[in-house]
Amino acid sequence: MRAFIALPLPDTVKKEIEKIQSELKVLPLDAKWVGPRLLHLTFKFLGDIGEEQIPGITQTIEETGKKFPRFEVALGEFGFFPNSRNPRVFFVATDHDEQLRAIAFWLEDELEKIGFPKERKFKSHITLARFRSVKNIVQLQMNIPAIPPQLTFPADRLVLYKSTLTPHGPIYEEISSVNLK
């Protein structure tokens, strides 16, 4: 099964992001927008895992929850991966990048002990859309400043998700979760 570890977003934030997406969806972009129920902040994509790996991953998440305190996160600037000239992903960044990075790197170190490779790449963000081409991307770039997100949410829980790919998009199921201290 495909799996990842993420910070879930509250429904209130998902609804506000959905409003932003709706305003931008009127632009003639060649993009696939992330549905509101799928919005999250990924700490670590695990790839395909076996059932036998779940206890070790769950234990790592539990240890992480005991180590890191809860805090508030605010949405920040919009951005593009890998860059704005040739974007593949449109996202909204967050503040507290250092605190979120500390959690991500702690997870990387601990998960390496049970066989997961380190990536050491982390930029706190919430993916809003993936581009199939850069068609009309300048229109999006010109409209971004008109929609500044001013939203906060608690960084209070880590979730291990199962991701099932379907023709209608992915389906995320919570396997386990832990609250931050």
Secondary structure, DSSP 8 states (H G I E B T S, - for coil): -EEEEEEE--HHHHHHHHHHHHHHHTS---EEE--GGG-EEEEEEEEE--GGGHHHHHHHHHHHHHHS--EEEEEEEEEEES-SSS-SEEEEEES-HHHHHHHHHHHHHHHHTTT---------EEEEEEESS-TTHHHHHHHGGGS----EEEE-EEEEEEEEEETTEEEEEEEEEEE--
